[in-house]
Amino acid sequence: MDFKKLFLKGIDFEDFLEQADENSRKKIEDIYGKINFNDKLVERINEINKKVKVLVFAESWCPDCIAAVPVLIKMAKTSGVIDYAILPKEGNEELLENYKYDGKPRIPTFIFLDENYRELGNYVEIPAKIKEIYEKGMQADYILARRNYRNGLYSDMIAEEFLNIIEGR
């Protein structure tokens, strides 16, 4: 997969918002406005000492994208060393075959790359802690966790997972 070529085809956050319907745009902007990383996360974000590129497959109508994309954007603006490009899932399903969760390509999919477009790691759809709840079959807990995630209550958890990928943890 030619990550550089894909990256150059992507759009920025402003264009992503521009393409969104009014309801989705409002939700994305609302979650972005609520993000207030804790001091420890801000310190880790500011300590990133290398250029990072993130290829994001997302759709503005997707509740999981609405929750996670603003976290990356806030991190990028905080750090100054994270660059990103957003691509739609539609038309790129074949590219997402290597990034399945529960047997299917999912969005959002974030592919973290170094400055030479080599993959550092990826994040697919939801945080690992929510995946653990799902895999344990705890349906009521899963529904509650998913609802809280989609309402932007896990921004720090998402940022921590992103940082762990960037830092190679």
C-alpha positions in Angstrom: 0.0 0.0 0.0 1.4 3.4 -1.0 0.7 5.4 2.1 2.3 8.6 0.7 0.1 8.6 -2.4 -3.0 8.0 -0.2 -1.9 10.7 2.2 -1.6 13.2 -0.6 -5.2 12.5 -1.7 -6.6 13.2 1.8 -8.5 16.3 3.0 -8.1 18.4 6.1 -10.5 18.8 9.0 -12.1 22.0 7.6 -12.9 20.2 4.3 -14.2 17.2 6.3 -16.5 19.5 8.2 -17.6 21.2 5.0 -18.7 17.9 3.5 -20.7 17.0 6.6 -24.4 17.5 6.9 -25.5 20.2 9.3 -26.4 17.7 12.1 -23.1 15.8 11.9 -21.1 19.0 11.7 -22.7 20.3 14.8 -21.9 17.1 16.7 -18.3 17.1 15.5 -17.8 20.7 16.5 -19.5 20.1 19.9 -17.2 17.2 20.7 -14.1 19.1 19.5 -15.2 22.0 21.8 -15.5 19.8 24.8 -12.1 18.2 24.5 -9.9 19.3 27.4 -7.0 16.9 27.8 -5.6 16.3 31.3 -2.2 17.8 32.1 -0.4 14.5 31.8 -1.7 14.0 28.2 -0.9 17.6 27.2 2.7 17.0 28.5 3.0 13.7 26.5 1.6 15.4 23.4 4.0 18.3 23.7 6.9 15.8 24.2 6.4 14.1 20.8 9.8 14.8 19.2 9.2 13.4 15.7 7.0 14.2 12.7 4.0 11.9 12.6 1.5 11.5 9.8 -1.9 10.0 10.3 -4.0 8.6 7.5 -7.6 8.7 8.6 -10.4 6.8 7.0 -13.6 8.4 8.2 -17.1 9.5 7.2 -18.8 12.5 8.9 -22.1 10.7 9.4 -20.4 7.9 11.5 -20.9 8.2 15.3 -17.5 6.6 16.0 -15.8 9.0 13.6 -17.6 12.0 15.2 -16.1 10.9 18.6 -12.6 10.1 17.5 -11.6 12.4 14.6 -11.8 15.6 16.8 -9.4 14.0 19.3 -6.7 13.6 16.6 -7.3 17.2 15.4 -6.9 18.6 18.9 -3.7 16.6 19.3 -2.4 17.8 16.0 -3.1 21.5 16.9 -1.5 21.0 20.4 1.7 19.2 19.2 2.5 21.0 15.9 4.2 17.8 14.7 1.2 15.6 13.8 0.0 15.9 10.3 -3.1 14.1 9.0 -5.1 13.4 5.9 -8.7 12.2 5.9 -10.1 9.9 3.3 -13.6 8.4 2.9 -14.3 4.7 3.6 -16.4 4.6 0.5 -14.3 3.6 -2.4 -11.4 2.6 -0.2 -12.8 -0.6 1.4 -10.2 -2.8 -0.3 -7.4 -0.7 1.4 -9.0 -1.3 4.8 -8.9 -5.1 4.4 -5.8 -5.2 6.7 -7.5 -3.2 9.4 -10.6 -5.2 10.3 -12.3 -5.4 13.6 -14.9 -8.2 14.2 -14.3 -9.5 10.7 -15.1 -6.3 8.8 -13.3 -3.1 7.8 -14.5 -0.4 10.2 -14.3 3.3 10.6 -12.7 5.3 11.8 -9.4 3.7 10.9 -6.3 5.7 11.9 -3.0 4.5 10.4 -0.1 6.2 12.1 3.0 6.7 10.0 6.5 8.1 10.5 7.9 10.9 8.4 8.8 8.4 5.7 5.3 7.0 5.6 6.2 3.7 7.4 3.4 2.4 9.5 3.8 2.8 13.3 0.5 1.2 14.2 -3.3 1.7 13.9 -6.5 2.4 15.7 -9.7 0.9 14.4 -13.2 2.0 15.4 -13.3 2.1 19.2 -10.8 2.1 22.1 -9.3 -1.2 23.3 -11.1 -0.9 26.6 -14.5 -0.9 24.9 -13.4 -3.8 22.7 -12.5 -5.8 25.9 -16.0 -5.2 27.3 -17.5 -6.3 24.0 -15.4 -9.4 23.8 -16.3 -10.4 27.4 -20.0 -10.4 26.3 -21.0 -7.8 28.9 -23.8 -6.4 26.7 -25.2 -3.7 29.2 -21.7 -2.4 30.0 -20.9 -2.4 26.3 -24.0 -0.4 25.4 -23.2 2.2 28.1 -19.5 2.4 27.2 -20.3 2.8 23.5 -22.9 5.6 24.3 -20.4 7.4 26.5 -17.7 7.1 23.8 -20.0 8.5 21.1 -20.9 11.4 23.4 -17.2 12.4 23.6 -16.6 11.3 27.2 -13.6 9.2 26.3 -11.4 11.7 24.6 -8.5 11.2 27.0 -8.7 7.4 26.5 -8.6 7.9 22.7 -5.7 10.3 23.0 -3.8 7.9 25.2 -4.2 5.1 22.7 -3.0 7.4 19.9 0.0 8.4 22.0 0.9 4.8 22.8 1.0 4.1 19.1 3.1 7.2 18.4 5.5 6.4 21.3 5.8 2.7 20.3 4.2 1.4 23.5 
